[in-house]
């Protein structure tokens, strides 16, 4: 069975697929996603690993920015600052917001809450707006998700 992520994210992101993130919404400069933590997402303290938390915040901000871009445009993270406020457990929700956009940059912020509504982490990020990404002598473009029945 295909994960819900593959039906909801507009582009294929293998790392996000592997984590099991689900995109709830992305429109009007805002995005919301969630995850049900599993053992593989935990650190030695048996709470969400910081890498999972930072990925959720990064993806929420990126899709908030993308929601205000023309078709065919994307973003790449160029800077991100994260503050961990408390351990994150259970079902986690990240909400991203586009704060300001120029022709080439998007400035965003995000918060991550646990299933009791507690704020566990916050982030700000700067994203480069681009059509393709230059990598090793070629221009990489994003692969759209395959629609699932």
Beta strands, then each sheet from edge to edge (+ up, - down):
strand 1: 22-27
strand 2: 30-36
strand 3: 74-84
strand 4: 91-101
strand 5: 105-113
strand 6: 119-130
strand 7: 133-135
strand 8: 138-140
sheet 1: 1+ 2- 4+ 5- 6+ 3-
sheet 2: 7+ 8-
end
